[in-house]
């Protein structure tokens, strides 16, 4: 009888150690699979970002041209009227969003074109805004003066309309 009990105890120990081995194998297999999935999602994210910027940039450039015209010929003359200034300020703030989106997409494509995914990743580490800084540095270091001028104009348009919109919204 004791032999039978010893045999049952041995089988339960073997089954428990077999289960723990299986759990260990499963757990150790999940780590490379998880890392691989994370890397795949990261690559898809960056490639998708470049693809979306390529598709959106022509539309954003057209929208920015129309927005500049609206800002100069419609919103600036409306600043004369004191009661309309808060509304014009909000319109300038929305215009800055159009300029900012155009600047970001342009910077993303230029940084990717010059420095590849490495430059894009470094730029995105700094809360996404670093892409503009990386594109600025790439244009400066590669002597792309027209691109540098485009980036400066985009920065001035983005932050100029944002500051003007905030100022007009606060003025009473």
Beta strands, then each sheet from edge to edge (+ up, - down):
end
